[in-house]
Amino acid sequence: MVLDVQYVCGFVDGEGCFCHVQSARGPIWHFNVTQKTREVLDQIADTIGIPRYVYPHASGGYVLQTSSHKWVAKVKEFFRK
């Protein structure tokens, strides 16, 4: 299911994180969003156009995350629209 773009933007603004880490190999970007249920994270991934990399989170919920250059670039492109 594809969600409304404004809904995804607001959701990620409240529950998401972009993180830039400078490593010895160069810069690394991470993107993640946490939620109590997995379903909305799968829908966010589908809407953005990235794989459903959803894992259990230490908080008891789930996290959609990626640090793949390819998929983080896709996330950035989505939010630039």
GUDRENFI-728294 format. One record per atom (N, C-alpha, C, O): x, y, z. Coordinates in steps of 0.2 Angstrom, whole numbers, plus 2048, in hexadecimal, padded with zeros to 3 digits. Atoms other than C-alpha are relative to their C-alpha. Example, Ala and Ser with C-alpha at 12.3 -4.5 7.8 and 13.67 -1.06 7.14 Angstrom:
2
8047FA800/83E7EA827/804806800/809805803/7FC7FA7FF/8447FB824/7FC805803/7FF80B804/
//
This chain:
81
8047FA800/800800800/804806800/809807804/7FC7FA801/8078117FB/7FC805804/7F6806804/8037FB7FC/80481F808/8008077FD/8048087F8/7FF7F9802/801832805/807802802/809801807/7F97FD7FF/81183B803/801804806/80680480A/8007FC7FA/80D848810/8007FC807/8037FE80C/8008057FA/80983A81D/8077FE801/8097FE807/7F98037FF/81A83281A/804805802/808804807/7FB7FA7FE/82384381B/7FF801808/80480280C/8027FE7F9/81A84782C/8027FA805/8057FB80A/7FF8067FC/81C835833/808800801/80A7FF806/7F98007FF/82F83582F/803806804/808805807/7FE7FA7FC/831847836/7FF7FE807/80480080B/8018027F9/82A840846/8047FA803/8067FA809/7FD8067FE/83182F847/8067FD7FD/8097F87FE/7FB802804/83F82E83B/807804802/807808806/7F97FD7FF/85283283B/8047FF7FA/8057FA7F7/7FB801805/85F83682E/806801804/807806808/7F97FF7FC/871834835/8058007FB/8067FB7F7/7FA800805/88183882C/8067FF805/80780280A/7FA8027FC/891830833/8068007FC/8067FD7F6/7FA800804/8A283382D/8057FB803/8077FB809/7FC8067FE/8AC82382D/8078017FD/8088057F8/7F9800803/8BE81F828/7FF7FF7F8/8038007F4/802801807/8B6819817/7FC8057FD/7FB8057F7/8037FA803/8AD829814/7F9801804/7F87FD809/8077FF7FC/89B82F819/7FB7FB7FF/7FB7F77FA/806806800/88D82381D/7FA804802/7FA807807/8077FE7FE/87B82881D/7FC7FB802/7FC7F5800/8058057FE/86E81F827/7F9803800/7F8809801/8077FE800/85B820826/7FC7FB804/7FD7F5803/8048047FC/84F819833/7FA803802/7F9809803/8077FE7FD/83D81A839/7FE7FA805/7FE7F5803/8028057FB/836811848/7F9801801/7F6806800/8078007FF/82480C84C/7FF7FA804/8027F5804/8028067FD/81B800857/7FE7FA7FC/7FF7F47FE/802806804/8147F6849/8038007F9/8068067F7/7FC801806/81C7F0839/7FC8037FA/8008057F5/8047FF806/80E7F382D/8018077FD/8028087F7/7FF7F9803/81080682B/8078017FE/8088057F9/7F9800803/823804829/8017FD7F9/8048007F5/800803806/8207F881B/7FD8057FB/7FF8057F5/8047FB805/814805813/8058067FF/8058087F9/7FB7FA801/821813815/8057FE7FB/8078027F7/7FB802804/82E80980D/7FD7FF7F9/8018017F4/803801807/8228057FE/7FF8077FD/8008087F7/8017FA802/81E8177FD/8068047FD/8068077F8/7F97FD801/83081D7FD/8037FD7FA/8078007F6/7FD804805/83580F7F1/8067FD802/80B7FC7FE/7FA8047FD/8428067FC/7FE7F9802/7F87F8803/8018077FD/8437F4802/7FD800807/7FE80580A/8038007FA/8397EF811/8057FD805/8057F8808/7FB8027FB/8487EE81D/7FE802807/80080780A/8037FF7FA/83E7ED82D/8027FB805/8027F5804/7FE8047FB/8457E683D/7FD801807/7FB807808/8027FE7F9/8407E484F/805805803/80B805802/7FC7FA7FD/8467F3859/8007FE808/7FC7FB80B/7FF8017F9/84C7F386B/7FA802804/7F980080A/8067FD7FD/83D7FD870/7FA7FC801/7F57FD804/805804801/8327EF86C/7FC8017FA/7F77FD7F9/8037FF806/82C7F685C/8047FE7FA/8077F87FB/7FD802806/8337F584B/8048077FD/80280C7FE/7FC7FA803/840800841/8017FE7F8/8037F87F6/7FE800807/84180382E/8068037FF/807809801/7FA7FD801/85380682A/8047FE7FA/8037F87F8/7FB801805/86080781D/806805800/80580A802/7FA7FC800/87280D81B/8037FF7F9/8088017F7/7FE801807/873807809/8008077FC/7FB80B7FC/8007FA804/8798167FE/7FB8007FB/7F88067FA/805800805/86D8117F1/7F9802803/7F6806800/8067FF7FD/85E8117FC/7FF806804/7FA809804/8007F97FD/863820806/7FF8057FB/7FB80A7FC/8017FB805/86482A7F6/7F98007FE/7F68057FC/807800801/8538247F2/7FB803805/7F7807803/8047FD7FB/84C82A802/801808800/7FC80B800/7FE7F9801/85583B800/7FC8037FA/7F98087FB/8047FE806/84D83C7EF/7F9801801/7F68067FF/8077FF7FE/83C8397F6/7FE806804/7F9809802/8017FA7FB/83D847803/8028067FC/80080C7FF/7FE7FA804/8448537F6/7FA8027FC/7FA8087F9/8067FF804/8348527EC/7FB805803/7F6807800/
//
